[in-house]
């Protein structure tokens, strides 16, 4: 991504490249934002690295199951809190 500086504005080509990259970046960052909001994935609290890896692996699996259920329209009448707990 190219950034503009004080006396060097972006060209139209640079703006187009930034638009394309921002669309890709938004799709990549969405799952992490959801994990941060729903699963409180801001701070790791387990004591060892292997435990953190297992905890993260289960969180990713839960996220994938939740996303698959959402994409297949299984969560139409169930609130998110009922689904998680």
Secondary structure, DSSP 8 states (H G I E B T S, - for coil): ----BTTB---HHHHHHHHHHHHHHHHHHHHHHHHHHHS-TTS--SSSHHHHHHHHHHHHHHHHHHHHHHHTTTTSSS-HHHHH-
